[in-house]
Amino acid sequence: MEERSKTRICVIGAGIIGGAIAEALTPQYEVTATRRNCDKINGLAGKGIKVTSDNRAAAEEADLVIISVKPVQVVPVLKEIAEAVRGKTVVSFAAAISTDILHMAAPEAHFVRAMTNIAVRVRKGYTLFSLQQDLSKERFPDLEKVLLNLGEIQQVEEQYLDVLTAMSGSGPAYIFTVVESMIYGALREGLPRNLALKAAAYTAIGASCLLLETGKHPSELRDMVLTPGGVTIDGIYELEESRIRTAFMKAIGAASEKGRTLSEEARAHALSDME
Ligand SMILES: NC(=O)c1ccc[n+]([C@@H]2O[C@H](COP(=O)([O-])OP(=O)(O)OC[C@H]3O[C@@H](n4cnc5c(N)ncnc54)[C@H](OP(=O)(O)O)[C@@H]3O)[C@@H](O)[C@H]2O)c1
């Protein structure tokens, strides 16, 4: 078994995502988790995570600081810990908050903006990240090693992060909607609930693995299932009538737009705070 690293990590804002990140990192790192209402994360203490509501002390003691509060809380939290994170690497998982806003709030920290998803709870997240302009990976060489504890990782240009947030961060909610709809379809046909759930979930896993392992385009793989005069084409015909592709394109567009709006609001807020 790999020896536990001596790197100390603090997760500020141990809610849904922050709590999952803290748990995923704990086997390898010494982790401290914070939130204002610590009663809600006492469960983490039983898992070897230090729990506190003192953000400043937690950031002071940490080698790497992770921020996972809501977007609107990011600037106030960074201002609170600005002294404690001088010269340190800070990874923000908040949607829509760009590295230039992060930098304005705590100018002497080095920022990584990241987006992951709820699958971090089972260490199968897909974490996309970009480094603040001019930040070298050498500043915190173990960054990728740390993020790999959450699942797959991918470095991207920051300009793509808003749409990736709409797609990958929000994505599990879309996939759950698809899976739930398939389950309902099967229930109407009399399939037992558990069997329907497993069939839908394993089908989603299998299709995803096939996409990634073959590198083929989804339409090519779909054609392999569409036997002429077979059963699948009748199902696809119904989906096309419901304009399913337009619905998904609109969903990703709407969520991306919301991200951009939040980003502008956060920038205005950060700037007004600086005055
Ligand atoms: N949920 C997702 O699937 C998902 C996916 C990817 C990224 N994200 C991003 O992750 C961030 C958190 O989302 P979430 O869904 O995990 O929200 P959440 O469950 O509300 O978590 C936010 C946490 O921050 C804590 N907090 C608020 N102010 C604080 C402060 N001053 N100091 C310390 N802790 C503070 C809150 O606890 P107290 O009120 O007790 O302080 C809360 O537990 C967001 O920026 C979101 O964009 C979420």
The ligand as a Gaussian input file, in Angstrom:
#p B3LYP/6-31G(d) Opt

LIG

0 1
 N      -22.942000      20.053000      -6.181000
 C      -22.280000      19.724000      -7.292000
 O      -22.596000      18.729000      -7.960000
 C      -21.097000      20.554000      -7.740000
 C      -20.298000      20.076000      -8.780000
 C      -19.170000      20.788000      -9.154000
 C      -18.843000      21.986000      -8.524000
 N      -19.649000      22.445000      -7.541000
 C      -19.267000      23.715000      -6.910000
 O      -18.952000      23.447000      -5.561000
 C      -19.317000      24.557000      -4.749000
 C      -20.153000      24.054000      -3.590000
 O      -21.327000      23.455000      -4.102000
 P      -22.145000      22.420000      -3.211000
 O      -23.202000      21.884000      -4.091000
 O      -21.195000      21.486000      -2.519000
 O      -22.812000      23.439000      -2.171000
 P      -23.077000      23.241000      -0.611000
 O      -23.451000      21.838000      -0.318000
 O      -23.980000      24.338000      -0.200000
 O      -21.626000      23.493000       0.028000
 C      -21.102000      24.763000       0.311000
 C      -20.576000      24.695000       1.733000
 O      -19.865000      25.884000       2.014000
 C      -20.021000      26.136000       3.408000
 N      -19.702000      27.535000       3.646000
 C      -20.414000      28.640000       3.293000
 N      -19.778000      29.750000       3.696000
 C      -18.648000      29.349000       4.335000
 C      -17.593000      30.009000       4.988000
 N      -17.567000      31.357000       5.101000
 N      -16.594000      29.286000       5.519000
 C      -16.606000      27.924000       5.433000
 N      -17.583000      27.226000       4.840000
 C      -18.593000      27.938000       4.302000
 C      -21.469000      25.778000       3.704000
 O      -21.655000      25.343000       5.042000
 P      -22.055000      26.395000       6.209000
 O      -23.271000      27.127000       5.740000
 O      -22.263000      25.510000       7.409000
 O      -20.874000      27.267000       6.348000
 C      -21.670000      24.574000       2.776000
 O      -21.482000      23.365000       3.462000
 C      -20.066000      25.539000      -5.635000
 O      -19.242000      26.636000      -5.918000
 C      -20.393000      24.761000      -6.882000
 O      -20.328000      25.567000      -8.042000
 C      -20.764000      21.750000      -7.116000

